Amino acid sequence: MTIHITEAGAAGQELKQFVERVERLEEDKRAILGDIRDVYAEMKGRGFDIKAVREIVKIRRQDHAQRKEMEAILDLYKAALNMT
């Protein structure tokens, strides 16, 4: 399905509104990413290991059951490689 878009038409206005919304959201995203960088910089300044903190954030995003399954697989592989 193709919408005929003309500058004066309703479809053109609707497209413009969508594009402007995406642009605003992209600006918000850049601002939030900057805020996150600032928090990591502050943690680093306080002596926290940023690599470890990033891993903790990644782990906390995972579903509990999914995380437990991954931990079990990692433990199995480490044992197979004599890393325990």
C-alpha positions as CSV (number, residue, x, y, z in Angstrom):
1,M,0.0,0.0,0.0
2,T,1.5,3.3,-1.1
3,I,0.2,6.7,0.1
4,H,0.3,9.5,-2.4
5,I,2.2,12.3,-0.7
6,T,2.1,15.9,-1.7
7,E,3.4,18.8,0.3
8,A,0.0,20.3,0.7
9,G,-1.8,17.0,1.3
10,A,-2.8,15.4,4.6
11,A,-0.4,12.5,4.1
12,G,2.4,15.0,3.7
13,Q,1.5,16.7,6.9
14,E,1.2,13.4,8.7
15,L,4.6,12.3,7.4
16,K,6.1,15.6,8.6
17,Q,4.6,15.1,12.1
18,F,6.0,11.6,12.3
19,V,9.5,12.7,11.2
20,E,9.4,15.6,13.8
21,R,8.4,13.1,16.5
22,V,11.3,10.9,15.6
23,E,13.7,13.8,15.6
24,R,12.5,14.9,19.1
25,L,12.9,11.4,20.4
26,E,16.4,11.1,18.9
27,E,17.3,14.4,20.8
28,D,15.9,12.9,24.0
29,K,17.9,9.7,23.5
30,R,21.1,11.7,23.0
31,A,20.5,13.6,26.2
32,I,19.7,10.5,28.2
33,L,22.9,8.8,26.8
34,G,24.9,11.8,28.0
35,D,23.3,11.5,31.4
36,I,24.3,7.8,31.6
37,R,27.9,8.7,30.6
38,D,27.9,11.3,33.4
39,V,26.8,8.7,36.0
40,Y,29.4,6.3,34.9
41,A,32.1,9.0,35.1
42,E,30.9,9.9,38.6
43,M,31.1,6.3,39.7
44,K,34.6,6.0,38.2
45,G,35.6,9.1,40.1
46,R,34.4,7.5,43.3
47,G,36.6,4.4,42.6
48,F,34.0,1.9,41.3
49,D,35.1,-0.5,38.5
50,I,33.0,0.6,35.6
51,K,33.4,-2.6,33.6
52,A,32.0,-4.6,36.6
53,V,29.1,-2.1,37.0
54,R,28.2,-2.3,33.3
55,E,28.1,-6.1,33.7
56,I,25.8,-5.8,36.8
57,V,23.5,-3.5,34.9
58,K,23.4,-6.0,32.0
59,I,22.6,-8.9,34.4
60,R,19.9,-7.0,36.2
61,R,18.1,-6.4,32.9
62,Q,17.8,-10.2,32.3
63,D,14.9,-12.3,33.4
64,H,15.7,-14.2,36.6
65,A,15.1,-17.6,35.1
66,Q,17.1,-16.7,32.0
67,R,20.0,-15.4,34.2
68,K,20.0,-18.6,36.3
69,E,20.1,-20.8,33.1
70,M,23.0,-18.8,31.8
71,E,24.9,-19.0,35.1
72,A,24.4,-22.8,35.1
73,I,25.7,-23.1,31.6
74,L,28.7,-20.9,32.4
75,D,29.5,-23.0,35.5
76,L,29.3,-26.2,33.4
77,Y,31.7,-24.8,30.8
78,K,34.1,-23.4,33.4
79,A,34.2,-26.8,35.1
80,A,34.9,-28.5,31.7
81,L,37.8,-26.1,31.2
82,N,39.1,-26.5,34.8
83,M,38.4,-22.9,35.5
84,T,36.6,-23.4,38.9
